[in-house]
Amino acid sequence: MRLEAKLALFNALSKLLLVLLGALVIPPVVSRVAVSHTDQRLHEKKQEVLSLIARDGLAAFVRQEQDEAYADYNILKQEYITLTPEQGPAVALPEEKVFDEQRQVDKQVEDFRILSYRFLAQGRPYRLEIGSSLATVELLEDTLRRLALWVLIIGALLTIATDAAFARFLLRPLGELITRKLRNVRHPSAFPFAPIPTSTTDFRRLDDSLNEMMRQIQSAFEKEREFMSNVSHELLTPVSILQSRFENMLQDPELSHAHSLKIVDSQKTLYRLRNTVRTLLLIANIENEQYLREDTVSLSAVLAEVINELDDRLAQRELHLRVQLEPDYVLTRGNHTLLFTLLFNLVSNAIKYNRWGGNITVTGQPLPGHGYRLAVADTGPGIAPENLPHLFDRFRRFQAAGAAAPEGYGLGLPIALTIATFHEATLTATSEVSKGTTFVLEFGAGQQSAAAS
Amino acid sequence: MHVLIVEDEKSLHEEMRQFLIQSQYIVDSAFSFADASEKVFVNSYDFVLLDLGLPDGDGLTLLREARQNDQQEASFIILTARGDLDDRIKGLDLGADDYLPKPFSLLELQSRMQAITRRKFGLKRQEVAFGQGFQMDVTGRVLRHGEQEVPLTKKEFDLLHYLVLHKNRVLTRLQLGEHLWGNVLEDDSDSNYIDVHIKNIRKKLTPFAPADFLETVRGIGYRVAE
């Protein structure tokens, strides 16, 4: 998952949690606030009423003789005030209580928040009740709750959006760095050195370090290339001298037969040395990207060339070759010469390591989805399971299974593997002793997995 | 045929010289860029065998200069041990006639020179006679005996042609194999294939005339004797 997506996800989750927490915490808080707000208003009203009584006297409110209670309501019955003379002993006055209770007002029963104040006036206890309808309190509570939730939700959404936008803006250099300098770079020689514009120090440092490392790698590649060129010159020139000399010596009519044989043998040794050097150079050159991928190559066409080149060997060993490419596979960015060498090595191995009159089967079919699979199967002696993992190691030869087994699994397969890798293909082998070996080339499979991930 | 060898490596130079003189070429020598440059402009050669890695200059420069001079009609064959792949393309672009990476076989060099000569003089029908009445049409790639065609496969023809080209020389199986499969790197010298080819060639020639001119030299290789 990309960093930006992770940040956005975390951001959204944390905001969601915040909103949930708000929904849980806000109602009790709001109701407390509303109640205390109501209580305070009741107190204020009580003070007002008391100050009115002090100014106008109790008589304005209560007709003492008739012992009647005074009551006052507002029209919508949201509030009421009563002042009632009380009977009984006047103990522990004044006394104040705030509570919720039902009261009947004009034949309607409603819940009220009531402040009840008992006090002593002119030697008589009175009770002052100021009520505020709970419906009003709930209304207030509800309004407050809604408001708080909306503010919370809108705030959360707004910050999610701005956070995501900012993260995106902030991470853009990193994304560019990844596409331009990592994902699009198949080989160090294709690395773009242009700095990625960013004001973030960390990214600047990352970009600079990448550039610096790549410069070192490129210089190492350059040195290797020079080294290879020099080695190639220094090794191949003496080989060239000896080869020419042996050729001339063999033409000498004075040369004894015994010496001729020795020279032929030396020629063979020299040939081996030469091929080893050439193979190493070939592998180094391929790995150093000295070959171009500019050809459009049809596998069946290359295979036909290979078979044309090898048909005499097939005939001499009386091998039966079956080729079935259905359909053909065309590489758009390939190197014809290298692919020829690759298929030549596979088919020539299948000839070398086959029994007399055996079979070679070359089959090609598309891989599910994307890519292509080419298999070259022989009916040779096979390869022991313990040797299979080392099949593509350079310069490793196996103890030949029999005296007749030819030498030379040594270099053909490492070359084949290097060429396969150059074309982003994989080369694997499966084998069953005394049944045969199958080499499998898979083109384009790497791209598929890259696309899937 | 007048050949200039441009090669600073003395031993290799000497071997090439010896071989070419034996093959009836007139050989001139240059060991440095300056020397070669002068000789190329003063004398007229049929062939210039050009090493690219000269101590005092790049062989490709010499080739470029020579190609700008209309008087110079020599065929250039580039010989190099430099591992640089561009050299081949550059060389051929500059008008080299052929390119042989070192190490090369002197026999291969000679057969390339003959191929260039054939191309240059537009020889439509170059016939080589050998054995008792065999005629080899090199350009048409056909072997005849009298009016009859001897059916040879491509590889068999190549093999016989190479032997006939180097008449009276013993060619080892290695040299023959390299000629047949030269462009492919192989790490074994399985020479059985050559023996089978020779056996088949003899079998195909015998109905027309004795094939005893195609000699086996025990332990070494084969030879076409005059």
Interface residues (C-beta under 8 A of the other chain):
Chain A: M228 S229 V231 S232 H233 L236 T237 V239 S240 I241 L242 Q243 S244 R245 E247 N248 L250 Q251 H257 S260 L261 V264 Q267 K268 Y271 R272 R274 N275 T276 R278 T279 L281 L282 N285 Q290 Y291 E309 D312 R313 Q316 T341 F344 S348 K352 P406 E407 G408 G410 L411 G412 I415
Chain B: E9 S11 L12 E15 M16 Q18 F19 Q22 G53 A81 R82 G83 D84 L85 P101 K102 P103 F104 S105 L106 L107 T153 K155 R169 V170 T172 L174 Q175 E178 W181 V184 L185 E186 D187 D188 S189 D190 N192 Y193 V196 H197 V217 R218 G219 I220 G221
